[in-house]
């Protein structure tokens, strides 16, 4: 009886330890979370081409909380008149704010969706994914089946990864969350978006708030298929996510990039 009594507490202790080890496998943090190269700041963009406009990105906590405000006006041949939209990202949720239609669309971030799917996997599967993530380059989650170029260019002292994503040529940081340079050119429609200024300072504290008196509509966008595809790729024992190195490596070409960036800043002041 004494031995039987002792075995029960020991069994319960081992069970609790096992549960704790499983729950702390990745520390409770989102292993797919993005992280900007700066803790906080304000980044200004210019939009040129078939669409003209500006965009401002405000962010804190290395990009976990961010607000994107975009103002555009099409040319005579496309959509005349100004349009404005904003995207607020906080607590793992994306809010797309449409001030014209006075409504807000709510949907989970893709990396939040990935975490939820990840938590349902077995311990062995989680360990394999975490192992692969340790060697995972800074590239977009949604572009694992296509090529990428590491250190493709340096924009405003930020090295970015070059990728072709959904018809766009983008240079991004933080797994695609921070776009520093992008362009699209399809059937005569061409738009170029680039950084014009980076402010290394904290945004206004009250800017990360949803507008009042606007209905919040839950988006019906299904991210399950995309999330399953990413996790399936990460579960492969022989998977490779490396990006090809950029071809241009000379100091002269880097100086050219720097001069072009400064010239873009000067030209943008005239618009």
VOBA-989175 format. One record per residue (C-alpha): residue number from 1; residue in one letter; x, y, z. Coordinates in Angstrom, 2 decimals. Example, Ala and Ser with C-alpha at 12.3 -4.5 7.8 and 13.67 -1.06 7.14 Angstrom:
<nodes>
<node pos="1" code="A" X="12.30" Y="-4.50" Z="7.80"/>
<node pos="2" code="S" X="13.67" Y="-1.06" Z="7.14"/>
</nodes>
This chain:
<nodes>
<node pos="1" code="X" X="0.00" Y="0.00" Z="0.00"/>
<node pos="2" code="X" X="2.83" Y="2.37" Z="0.90"/>
<node pos="3" code="X" X="4.57" Y="1.78" Z="-2.45"/>
<node pos="4" code="X" X="1.30" Y="2.26" Z="-4.33"/>
<node pos="5" code="X" X="0.63" Y="5.50" Z="-2.48"/>
<node pos="6" code="X" X="4.08" Y="6.84" Z="-3.30"/>
<node pos="7" code="X" X="3.78" Y="5.99" Z="-6.98"/>
<node pos="8" code="X" X="0.72" Y="8.20" Z="-7.51"/>
<node pos="9" code="X" X="2.36" Y="11.51" Z="-6.44"/>
<node pos="10" code="X" X="5.46" Y="10.56" Z="-8.45"/>
<node pos="11" code="X" X="3.34" Y="9.85" Z="-11.52"/>
<node pos="12" code="X" X="1.48" Y="13.15" Z="-11.14"/>
<node pos="13" code="X" X="4.78" Y="15.01" Z="-10.74"/>
<node pos="14" code="X" X="6.21" Y="13.46" Z="-13.91"/>
<node pos="15" code="X" X="2.99" Y="14.25" Z="-15.76"/>
<node pos="16" code="X" X="3.12" Y="17.88" Z="-14.70"/>
<node pos="17" code="X" X="6.78" Y="18.13" Z="-15.67"/>
<node pos="18" code="X" X="5.96" Y="16.70" Z="-19.07"/>
<node pos="19" code="X" X="3.19" Y="19.22" Z="-19.59"/>
<node pos="20" code="X" X="5.45" Y="22.08" Z="-18.52"/>
<node pos="21" code="X" X="8.17" Y="20.95" Z="-20.92"/>
<node pos="22" code="X" X="5.67" Y="20.79" Z="-23.76"/>
<node pos="23" code="X" X="4.16" Y="24.19" Z="-23.00"/>
<node pos="24" code="X" X="7.59" Y="25.81" Z="-22.68"/>
<node pos="25" code="X" X="8.90" Y="24.22" Z="-25.85"/>
<node pos="26" code="X" X="9.04" Y="27.66" Z="-27.47"/>
<node pos="27" code="X" X="8.59" Y="29.79" Z="-24.36"/>
<node pos="28" code="X" X="5.04" Y="30.80" Z="-25.15"/>
<node pos="29" code="X" X="6.33" Y="33.38" Z="-27.62"/>
<node pos="30" code="X" X="5.26" Y="33.31" Z="-31.22"/>
<node pos="31" code="X" X="8.11" Y="31.56" Z="-33.09"/>
<node pos="32" code="X" X="6.84" Y="33.19" Z="-36.30"/>
<node pos="33" code="X" X="6.77" Y="36.73" Z="-34.90"/>
<node pos="34" code="X" X="8.36" Y="39.52" Z="-36.93"/>
<node pos="35" code="X" X="11.00" Y="41.87" Z="-35.59"/>
<node pos="36" code="X" X="11.96" Y="45.19" Z="-37.15"/>
<node pos="37" code="X" X="15.62" Y="46.31" Z="-37.01"/>
<node pos="38" code="X" X="14.54" Y="49.30" Z="-34.87"/>
<node pos="39" code="X" X="12.43" Y="49.34" Z="-31.69"/>
<node pos="40" code="X" X="10.33" Y="52.32" Z="-32.78"/>
<node pos="41" code="X" X="10.17" Y="54.89" Z="-35.51"/>
<node pos="42" code="X" X="8.34" Y="56.61" Z="-38.35"/>
<node pos="43" code="X" X="9.08" Y="55.71" Z="-41.97"/>
<node pos="44" code="X" X="7.93" Y="57.88" Z="-44.89"/>
<node pos="45" code="X" X="7.35" Y="56.52" Z="-48.41"/>
<node pos="46" code="X" X="6.69" Y="58.00" Z="-51.83"/>
<node pos="47" code="X" X="4.43" Y="56.28" Z="-54.37"/>
<node pos="48" code="X" X="5.09" Y="57.08" Z="-58.02"/>
<node pos="49" code="X" X="3.86" Y="55.83" Z="-61.40"/>
<node pos="50" code="X" X="0.30" Y="55.00" Z="-62.45"/>
<node pos="51" code="X" X="-0.64" Y="55.92" Z="-58.88"/>
<node pos="52" code="X" X="0.79" Y="58.91" Z="-57.04"/>
<node pos="53" code="X" X="0.81" Y="59.30" Z="-53.30"/>
<node pos="54" code="X" X="2.48" Y="58.92" Z="-49.94"/>
<node pos="55" code="X" X="2.57" Y="56.39" Z="-47.15"/>
<node pos="56" code="X" X="3.66" Y="56.68" Z="-43.52"/>
<node pos="57" code="X" X="4.48" Y="53.77" Z="-41.22"/>
<node pos="58" code="X" X="4.41" Y="54.30" Z="-37.46"/>
<node pos="59" code="X" X="5.65" Y="51.45" Z="-35.27"/>
<node pos="60" code="X" X="6.67" Y="50.49" Z="-31.75"/>
<node pos="61" code="X" X="7.93" Y="47.34" Z="-29.98"/>
<node pos="62" code="X" X="10.01" Y="46.26" Z="-33.00"/>
<node pos="63" code="X" X="6.95" Y="46.23" Z="-35.27"/>
<node pos="64" code="X" X="4.49" Y="44.30" Z="-33.10"/>
<node pos="65" code="X" X="2.34" Y="47.42" Z="-33.07"/>
<node pos="66" code="X" X="2.17" Y="49.48" Z="-36.24"/>
<node pos="67" code="X" X="-0.03" Y="51.87" Z="-38.16"/>
<node pos="68" code="X" X="0.18" Y="52.42" Z="-41.92"/>
<node pos="69" code="X" X="-1.52" Y="55.48" Z="-43.40"/>
<node pos="70" code="X" X="-1.65" Y="55.67" Z="-47.20"/>
<node pos="71" code="X" X="-2.93" Y="58.55" Z="-49.34"/>
<node pos="72" code="X" X="-3.07" Y="58.12" Z="-53.10"/>
<node pos="73" code="X" X="-4.48" Y="59.84" Z="-56.13"/>
<node pos="74" code="X" X="-4.60" Y="58.20" Z="-59.55"/>
<node pos="75" code="X" X="-3.56" Y="59.91" Z="-62.74"/>
<node pos="76" code="X" X="-6.02" Y="61.11" Z="-65.41"/>
<node pos="77" code="X" X="-6.13" Y="57.70" Z="-67.11"/>
<node pos="78" code="X" X="-6.77" Y="55.66" Z="-63.97"/>
<node pos="79" code="X" X="-8.70" Y="56.71" Z="-60.88"/>
<node pos="80" code="X" X="-8.87" Y="60.47" Z="-60.39"/>
<node pos="81" code="X" X="-9.45" Y="61.81" Z="-56.91"/>
<node pos="82" code="X" X="-7.75" Y="61.07" Z="-53.64"/>
<node pos="83" code="X" X="-8.11" Y="57.88" Z="-51.66"/>
<node pos="84" code="X" X="-7.06" Y="57.24" Z="-48.09"/>
<node pos="85" code="X" X="-6.79" Y="54.05" Z="-46.10"/>
<node pos="86" code="X" X="-5.13" Y="52.93" Z="-42.91"/>
<node pos="87" code="X" X="-4.04" Y="49.61" Z="-41.45"/>
<node pos="88" code="X" X="-3.61" Y="49.14" Z="-37.70"/>
<node pos="89" code="X" X="-1.77" Y="46.07" Z="-36.43"/>
<node pos="90" code="X" X="-1.74" Y="45.26" Z="-32.73"/>
<node pos="91" code="X" X="-2.12" Y="42.24" Z="-30.45"/>
<node pos="92" code="X" X="-1.74" Y="39.89" Z="-33.41"/>
<node pos="93" code="X" X="-4.74" Y="41.36" Z="-35.26"/>
<node pos="94" code="X" X="-4.91" Y="43.39" Z="-38.47"/>
<node pos="95" code="X" X="-7.51" Y="46.16" Z="-38.81"/>
<node pos="96" code="X" X="-8.04" Y="47.68" Z="-42.26"/>
<node pos="97" code="X" X="-9.73" Y="51.06" Z="-41.86"/>
<node pos="98" code="X" X="-11.79" Y="52.48" Z="-44.74"/>
<node pos="99" code="X" X="-12.68" Y="56.11" Z="-43.89"/>
<node pos="100" code="X" X="-14.71" Y="56.51" Z="-47.11"/>
<node pos="101" code="X" X="-17.08" Y="53.60" Z="-46.42"/>
<node pos="102" code="X" X="-16.68" Y="54.19" Z="-42.67"/>
<node pos="103" code="X" X="-16.00" Y="50.59" Z="-41.69"/>
<node pos="104" code="X" X="-13.20" Y="48.46" Z="-40.32"/>
<node pos="105" code="X" X="-12.25" Y="44.96" Z="-41.48"/>
<node pos="106" code="X" X="-10.67" Y="42.72" Z="-38.85"/>
<node pos="107" code="X" X="-8.55" Y="39.64" Z="-39.52"/>
<node pos="108" code="X" X="-5.75" Y="37.73" Z="-37.75"/>
<node pos="109" code="X" X="-2.17" Y="38.29" Z="-38.82"/>
<node pos="110" code="X" X="-0.68" Y="35.46" Z="-40.80"/>
<node pos="111" code="X" X="2.00" Y="34.79" Z="-38.18"/>
<node pos="112" code="X" X="-0.73" Y="34.66" Z="-35.50"/>
<node pos="113" code="X" X="-2.53" Y="32.06" Z="-37.58"/>
<node pos="114" code="X" X="0.73" Y="30.12" Z="-37.97"/>
<node pos="115" code="X" X="1.20" Y="30.04" Z="-34.19"/>
<node pos="116" code="X" X="-2.30" Y="28.64" Z="-33.60"/>
<node pos="117" code="X" X="-1.70" Y="25.89" Z="-36.15"/>
<node pos="118" code="X" X="1.75" Y="25.24" Z="-34.67"/>
<node pos="119" code="X" X="0.32" Y="24.75" Z="-31.17"/>
<node pos="120" code="X" X="-1.87" Y="21.91" Z="-32.43"/>
<node pos="121" code="X" X="1.11" Y="19.91" Z="-33.70"/>
<node pos="122" code="X" X="2.82" Y="17.15" Z="-31.75"/>
<node pos="123" code="X" X="5.89" Y="17.88" Z="-29.64"/>
<node pos="124" code="X" X="8.10" Y="16.11" Z="-32.18"/>
<node pos="125" code="X" X="6.69" Y="18.16" Z="-35.04"/>
<node pos="126" code="X" X="7.15" Y="21.39" Z="-33.09"/>
<node pos="127" code="X" X="10.78" Y="20.50" Z="-32.35"/>
<node pos="128" code="X" X="11.48" Y="19.87" Z="-36.03"/>
<node pos="129" code="X" X="9.93" Y="23.20" Z="-37.03"/>
<node pos="130" code="X" X="11.84" Y="25.10" Z="-34.34"/>
<node pos="131" code="X" X="15.06" Y="23.47" Z="-35.53"/>
<node pos="132" code="X" X="14.40" Y="24.56" Z="-39.12"/>
<node pos="133" code="X" X="13.49" Y="28.06" Z="-37.96"/>
<node pos="134" code="X" X="16.92" Y="28.48" Z="-36.38"/>
<node pos="135" code="X" X="18.43" Y="28.46" Z="-39.89"/>
<node pos="136" code="X" X="15.57" Y="30.35" Z="-41.50"/>
<node pos="137" code="X" X="16.68" Y="33.49" Z="-43.42"/>
<node pos="138" code="X" X="14.84" Y="36.79" Z="-43.27"/>
<node pos="139" code="X" X="12.37" Y="36.11" Z="-46.08"/>
<node pos="140" code="X" X="8.58" Y="36.24" Z="-46.45"/>
<node pos="141" code="X" X="6.57" Y="33.35" Z="-45.01"/>
<node pos="142" code="X" X="4.39" Y="33.27" Z="-48.12"/>
<node pos="143" code="X" X="7.27" Y="32.99" Z="-50.57"/>
<node pos="144" code="X" X="8.93" Y="29.72" Z="-49.57"/>
<node pos="145" code="X" X="8.46" Y="28.09" Z="-52.97"/>
<node pos="146" code="X" X="10.19" Y="30.88" Z="-54.88"/>
<node pos="147" code="X" X="13.67" Y="32.35" Z="-55.03"/>
<node pos="148" code="X" X="14.97" Y="35.26" Z="-52.98"/>
<node pos="149" code="X" X="18.14" Y="37.35" Z="-52.81"/>
<node pos="150" code="X" X="19.73" Y="38.08" Z="-49.48"/>
<node pos="151" code="X" X="21.12" Y="41.60" Z="-48.97"/>
<node pos="152" code="X" X="19.62" Y="42.57" Z="-52.31"/>
<node pos="153" code="X" X="20.06" Y="46.27" Z="-51.60"/>
<node pos="154" code="X" X="20.58" Y="48.75" Z="-48.78"/>
<node pos="155" code="X" X="17.82" Y="51.31" Z="-48.30"/>
<node pos="156" code="X" X="18.13" Y="53.96" Z="-45.58"/>
<node pos="157" code="X" X="20.86" Y="51.90" Z="-43.91"/>
<node pos="158" code="X" X="18.61" Y="48.82" Z="-43.91"/>
<node pos="159" code="X" X="19.66" Y="45.69" Z="-45.80"/>
<node pos="160" code="X" X="16.61" Y="43.99" Z="-47.31"/>
<node pos="161" code="X" X="15.78" Y="40.67" Z="-48.97"/>
<node pos="162" code="X" X="14.66" Y="40.81" Z="-52.61"/>
<node pos="163" code="X" X="11.68" Y="38.65" Z="-53.62"/>
<node pos="164" code="X" X="8.98" Y="38.29" Z="-56.24"/>
<node pos="165" code="X" X="5.72" Y="38.19" Z="-54.25"/>
<node pos="166" code="X" X="2.29" Y="38.01" Z="-55.91"/>
<node pos="167" code="X" X="3.41" Y="39.86" Z="-59.03"/>
<node pos="168" code="X" X="5.43" Y="42.44" Z="-57.10"/>
<node pos="169" code="X" X="9.15" Y="42.93" Z="-56.83"/>
<node pos="170" code="X" X="9.76" Y="43.66" Z="-53.16"/>
<node pos="171" code="X" X="12.72" Y="44.25" Z="-50.90"/>
<node pos="172" code="X" X="11.66" Y="43.53" Z="-47.33"/>
<node pos="173" code="X" X="12.75" Y="42.99" Z="-43.75"/>
<node pos="174" code="X" X="11.19" Y="41.01" Z="-40.88"/>
<node pos="175" code="X" X="9.79" Y="38.18" Z="-43.00"/>
<node pos="176" code="X" X="8.04" Y="40.54" Z="-45.41"/>
<node pos="177" code="X" X="6.40" Y="42.72" Z="-42.75"/>
<node pos="178" code="X" X="8.59" Y="45.77" Z="-43.43"/>
<node pos="179" code="X" X="8.69" Y="46.70" Z="-47.12"/>
<node pos="180" code="X" X="11.39" Y="49.26" Z="-47.91"/>
<node pos="181" code="X" X="11.21" Y="49.13" Z="-51.70"/>
<node pos="182" code="X" X="8.64" Y="47.66" Z="-54.10"/>
<node pos="183" code="X" X="7.52" Y="47.88" Z="-57.70"/>
<node pos="184" code="X" X="4.85" Y="46.39" Z="-59.94"/>
<node pos="185" code="X" X="4.70" Y="46.54" Z="-63.73"/>
<node pos="186" code="X" X="1.80" Y="44.67" Z="-65.34"/>
<node pos="187" code="X" X="0.21" Y="45.45" Z="-68.72"/>
<node pos="188" code="X" X="1.14" Y="49.12" Z="-68.67"/>
<node pos="189" code="X" X="0.28" Y="49.60" Z="-65.00"/>
<node pos="190" code="X" X="3.41" Y="50.45" Z="-63.09"/>
<node pos="191" code="X" X="3.88" Y="51.69" Z="-59.54"/>
<node pos="192" code="X" X="7.07" Y="52.24" Z="-57.58"/>
<node pos="193" code="X" X="7.09" Y="52.62" Z="-53.79"/>
<node pos="194" code="X" X="10.23" Y="53.63" Z="-51.91"/>
<node pos="195" code="X" X="11.43" Y="55.02" Z="-48.58"/>
<node pos="196" code="X" X="12.14" Y="58.75" Z="-48.50"/>
<node pos="197" code="X" X="12.82" Y="59.31" Z="-44.80"/>
<node pos="198" code="X" X="13.33" Y="57.33" Z="-41.59"/>
<node pos="199" code="X" X="12.72" Y="59.06" Z="-38.26"/>
<node pos="200" code="X" X="14.32" Y="57.32" Z="-35.30"/>
<node pos="201" code="X" X="11.84" Y="58.49" Z="-32.71"/>
<node pos="202" code="X" X="8.73" Y="57.27" Z="-30.89"/>
<node pos="203" code="X" X="5.40" Y="57.88" Z="-32.66"/>
<node pos="204" code="X" X="2.63" Y="59.76" Z="-30.79"/>
<node pos="205" code="X" X="1.32" Y="57.52" Z="-28.00"/>
<node pos="206" code="X" X="-2.34" Y="57.97" Z="-28.94"/>
<node pos="207" code="X" X="-1.97" Y="57.16" Z="-32.64"/>
<node pos="208" code="X" X="-2.54" Y="53.41" Z="-32.29"/>
<node pos="209" code="X" X="-6.28" Y="53.60" Z="-31.71"/>
<node pos="210" code="X" X="-9.23" Y="52.52" Z="-33.81"/>
<node pos="211" code="X" X="-11.59" Y="55.31" Z="-34.88"/>
<node pos="212" code="X" X="-14.80" Y="55.46" Z="-32.91"/>
<node pos="213" code="X" X="-18.31" Y="55.00" Z="-34.32"/>
<node pos="214" code="X" X="-17.13" Y="52.66" Z="-37.09"/>
<node pos="215" code="X" X="-18.46" Y="49.08" Z="-37.27"/>
<node pos="216" code="X" X="-15.84" Y="46.33" Z="-37.08"/>
<node pos="217" code="X" X="-16.50" Y="43.57" Z="-39.61"/>
<node pos="218" code="X" X="-14.82" Y="40.20" Z="-39.18"/>
<node pos="219" code="X" X="-13.09" Y="39.23" Z="-42.41"/>
<node pos="220" code="X" X="-14.01" Y="35.87" Z="-43.93"/>
<node pos="221" code="X" X="-10.55" Y="35.49" Z="-45.45"/>
<node pos="222" code="X" X="-9.34" Y="31.92" Z="-44.89"/>
<node pos="223" code="X" X="-5.63" Y="31.61" Z="-44.16"/>
<node pos="224" code="X" X="-5.74" Y="27.89" Z="-43.33"/>
<node pos="225" code="X" X="-4.43" Y="26.66" Z="-46.68"/>
<node pos="226" code="X" X="-1.51" Y="29.10" Z="-46.73"/>
<node pos="227" code="X" X="-0.61" Y="28.33" Z="-43.10"/>
<node pos="228" code="X" X="-0.74" Y="24.57" Z="-43.70"/>
<node pos="229" code="X" X="1.54" Y="24.98" Z="-46.71"/>
<node pos="230" code="X" X="4.14" Y="26.88" Z="-44.66"/>
<node pos="231" code="X" X="4.10" Y="24.42" Z="-41.77"/>
<node pos="232" code="X" X="4.25" Y="21.47" Z="-44.16"/>
<node pos="233" code="X" X="7.34" Y="22.98" Z="-45.76"/>
<node pos="234" code="X" X="8.94" Y="23.62" Z="-42.37"/>
<node pos="235" code="X" X="8.32" Y="20.00" Z="-41.34"/>
<node pos="236" code="X" X="10.45" Y="18.64" Z="-44.15"/>
<node pos="237" code="X" X="13.73" Y="17.31" Z="-42.77"/>
<node pos="238" code="X" X="15.66" Y="18.15" Z="-45.94"/>
<node pos="239" code="X" X="14.10" Y="21.54" Z="-46.63"/>
<node pos="240" code="X" X="16.26" Y="24.45" Z="-47.68"/>
<node pos="241" code="X" X="15.20" Y="28.09" Z="-47.39"/>
<node pos="242" code="X" X="18.48" Y="29.79" Z="-48.26"/>
<node pos="243" code="X" X="18.47" Y="32.82" Z="-50.53"/>
<node pos="244" code="X" X="20.95" Y="33.41" Z="-53.30"/>
<node pos="245" code="X" X="23.56" Y="36.11" Z="-52.63"/>
<node pos="246" code="X" X="23.32" Y="39.35" Z="-54.52"/>
<node pos="247" code="X" X="25.60" Y="39.66" Z="-57.53"/>
<node pos="248" code="X" X="26.71" Y="43.21" Z="-56.92"/>
<node pos="249" code="X" X="29.19" Y="43.41" Z="-54.05"/>
<node pos="250" code="X" X="31.64" Y="46.18" Z="-54.95"/>
<node pos="251" code="X" X="31.98" Y="49.29" Z="-52.81"/>
<node pos="252" code="X" X="31.43" Y="51.49" Z="-55.85"/>
<node pos="253" code="X" X="28.00" Y="50.01" Z="-56.49"/>
<node pos="254" code="X" X="27.09" Y="50.40" Z="-52.81"/>
<node pos="255" code="X" X="28.08" Y="54.03" Z="-53.01"/>
<node pos="256" code="X" X="25.84" Y="54.36" Z="-56.06"/>
<node pos="257" code="X" X="22.88" Y="52.96" Z="-54.09"/>
<node pos="258" code="X" X="23.59" Y="55.50" Z="-51.36"/>
<node pos="259" code="X" X="23.74" Y="58.39" Z="-53.84"/>
<node pos="260" code="X" X="20.52" Y="57.24" Z="-55.51"/>
<node pos="261" code="X" X="18.75" Y="57.15" Z="-52.15"/>
<node pos="262" code="X" X="19.88" Y="60.68" Z="-51.32"/>
<node pos="263" code="X" X="18.76" Y="61.86" Z="-54.76"/>
<node pos="264" code="X" X="15.35" Y="60.23" Z="-54.27"/>
<node pos="265" code="X" X="15.01" Y="62.11" Z="-50.96"/>
<node pos="266" code="X" X="15.80" Y="65.40" Z="-52.70"/>
<node pos="267" code="X" X="13.39" Y="64.73" Z="-55.58"/>
<node pos="268" code="X" X="10.59" Y="63.70" Z="-53.21"/>
<node pos="269" code="X" X="10.69" Y="67.11" Z="-51.53"/>
<node pos="270" code="X" X="9.48" Y="68.66" Z="-54.77"/>
<node pos="271" code="X" X="6.27" Y="66.58" Z="-54.92"/>
</nodes>
